[in-house]
Amino acid sequence: MDFKEATDILTRRITADEIAEAAGVSISSIARARLEPSSSAYRSPPENWQSVLAQLARERIRELEAFAKRIER
């Protein structure tokens, strides 16, 4: 693994597309839920947003743990 590949892995973020897919909603629903509540385009986040984000975070943790082990070899 070279430096570029390692930093690409380390700087990967969870995207709004991934959140939308995991929550079973459209990307526009996620985008609207991220707006200020005072915005006329604002929509409430998906009902299960906490568990969805927690699961995505746990998956990312596992990926980063595997990355750390791989890079230390």
Buried (B, 14 or more C-beta within 10 A) or exposed (E): EEEEEEEEBEEEEEEBEBBBBBBEBEBEBBEBBEEEEEEEEEBEBBEBBEEBBEEBEEEBEEEEEEBEEEEEE
